[in-house]
């Protein structure tokens, strides 16, 4: 398969140890899980890493794809300007995606990658810490309701295959933002039902149901995980080989989940 791995990673800045500080102990399970899933993705030695961020600038029906030679972002908005991420971009892969998208009636536009949002910087920080050096594509989702997630996921798979490359796809997403009083999105007593169902479906590798939740429950949950996960799932055609859920917790009223959705056997390493 042209997609070597697909994963889900959260994007809460507080799970980065330097940012979490004294509060980091409350999300230590998530921090460990982020390191584990990052290590597993990097172990695949992908030719291209695709990061789908729900916080990158969106357009109504158009997908954003970075064509920059370098991706860069920092955590100044969270009090740590000295903490940053810089990775090589994948302009050739971006051009291939844009050309292929036009043939399947998907709209793709260029996405600047010189000031990454936290939906990108958090998972990429962990991936870089794990040793990621692969060219990296940042992808911005269209608005909810565009209905093209599955097509875009298949496009990633087809373009990787056409280029003869092994890509890894990482969906950045947090679950309900309304799990307790004082949570970022306010509180709703039923918000946990969305998280409970999503986690159960992913654990069971029932990705079809995970990415097609009850719409009313999805709305009240205030999540930003379904769209990005739908792309990752489509990229591997719903397969769950090597799947593993590392953790789920909700220490601050937001659900964090880390999972390997699909993974090929780890490539053999040369001992020469």
Buried (B, 14 or more C-beta within 10 A) or exposed (E): BBBBBBBBBBBBBBBBEBBBEEEBEBBBBBBBBBBBBBBBBBBBBBBBBBBBBBBBEBBEEBBBBBBBEEBBBBBEEBEBEEBBBEBBBBBEBBEBBBEBBEEEEBBBBEBBBEEBBBBBBBBBBBBBBBEBEBBBBBBBBBEBEBEBBBBBBBBBBBBBBEBEBBBBBBBBBBBBBBBBEEBEBEEBEEBBBBBBBBBEBBBEBEBEEBBEBEEEBBEBBBBBBBBBBBBBBBBBBBBBBBBBBBBBBBBBBBBBBBBBBBBBEEEEEEEE
